[in-house]
């Protein structure tokens, strides 16, 4: 049997086609608008500079006696008896304000260990009976390559933290089966005569999206 379309049905189909065509044209126009607008509002980007390599260096700023021994450096500066008398310990002199007088031979030393300059006696750490060794607070002799034992005799909490790995910038492997750990010695960070760590330049902060945007160029594009 031949199908006969009703006139009202044709009108309905035509109206639907018009609506679909209109919607399609609208979406097409909207797509073109977004594409054109995105090209107009392009944001000019600035090149992000590389971080100075000095901020990536994680080597300690001081070398200890143990470091010098390990790298086979010249240790003649640690032979105190090349200048001092083995029989008689050096005499410590003070000025009228009871500040230690640094001999000209040790002019590079700054005595600033402890608050109010109270720790100004060389023999608090150096062994007057053998200048090539050190002495802990309890009188035990300590070698130059065992600085933590010397410092720990006075700085107990810091020494316990160092032994536990919370002090001394521990690096390496937590899992000892994968490898060893490396822990800096006290004198790698602290000058024994002036332990306060000097202020250093801070590394630059991270670059964010806004910081890397050239707003002047963006305005000119707009």
Residue pairs with C-beta under 8 A, 6 or more apart in sequence:
40 221
40 222
41 221
41 222
42 221
43 213
43 218
44 213
44 214
44 217
44 218
44 221
45 212
45 213
45 214
46 212
46 213
46 214
48 207
48 212
51 203
51 204
55 203
55 204
58 171
60 169
60 184
60 188
60 189
61 188
61 189
61 200
62 187
62 188
62 189
62 190
62 191
63 73
63 188
64 145
64 147
64 185
64 187
64 188
65 75
65 78
65 144
65 145
65 147
65 187
66 144
66 145
66 146
66 147
66 185
67 73
67 188
68 74
68 75
69 75
69 145
76 82
78 132
78 144
79 132
80 131
80 132
81 131
81 132
83 105
84 90
84 131
89 123
89 128
89 129
89 131
90 122
90 128
90 131
92 100
92 121
92 122
92 123
93 100
93 101
94 100
94 101
94 120
95 101
98 120
99 111
99 117
99 120
100 111
100 120
100 121
100 122
102 109
102 111
109 193
110 191
110 193
110 194
111 117
111 120
111 193
111 194
112 193
112 194
112 195
112 196
113 119
113 120
113 192
113 193
113 194
113 195
114 120
123 135
124 137
125 134
125 135
125 150
125 192
126 134
126 135
127 133
127 134
127 135
127 141
130 141
132 144
133 141
133 142
133 143
133 144
134 141
134 142
134 143
134 144
134 150
135 141
135 142
135 150
136 142
136 149
136 150
136 153
137 153
137 154
138 153
140 149
140 153
142 149
142 150
147 185
147 186
147 187
147 192
148 159
148 162
148 185
148 186
151 158
151 159
151 186
151 190
151 192
152 158
152 159
152 162
158 167
161 167
162 168
162 183
162 186
165 181
165 183
168 183
168 184
168 185
168 186
168 189
169 183
169 184
169 189
170 181
170 182
170 183
171 181
171 182
171 183
172 179
172 180
172 181
172 182
173 179
173 180
173 181
174 181
186 192
189 197
190 196
190 197
